Amino acid sequence: GPILIAVNPFKGMEYLYSDEIMERYRSEGERAGGMAVVKNSVTPYKGGRKHHGSGGCGEDKLPPHAYKTADEAYRAMMRGLENSILMNQRGNNSSRKKAISVDTAPTNQSILVSGESGAGKTVTTKIVLNYFAMLSKKIADDELLQRSSSKHS
């Protein structure tokens, strides 16, 4: 899978890990459906300066980041889960059960954070877990909003 190399700058860089930056990576993941298909990238901490990729026009793409790695892992896992549910529903509707292929089986994901002592493994793991917590809260908030709006309809 993808590899992200992060370097410990030995100083605080809160602007790289703000709630606003986290939201930008979540939004990009939703728009792309977890797939990195756009050509240009916008650096989140340089006020929208564009970095041009391998040509072509298209949407803006955020640069590699721990949030992006976490988002792609989450979305791949959810796609696998959705595919599994759909395949089970389809199998229950027909007289014979279809075997779940590798492409449709739940997609277990892992993120390996490695490095030498002091390289920032613990901080990077906290950043990834914080991103997962934000996604979980966003999903719960969206479901609550959807339930309350359907009650009022």
Secondary structure, 3 states (H helix, E strand, C coil): CCCCCCCCCCCCCHHHCCHHHHHHHHHHHHHHCCCCCCCEEECCCCCCCEECCCCCCCCEECCCCHHHHHHHHHHHHHHHHHHHHHHHHHHHHCCCCCCCCCCCCCCCCCCCCCCCCCCCHHHHHHHHHHHHHHHHHHHHHHHHHHHHHHHHC
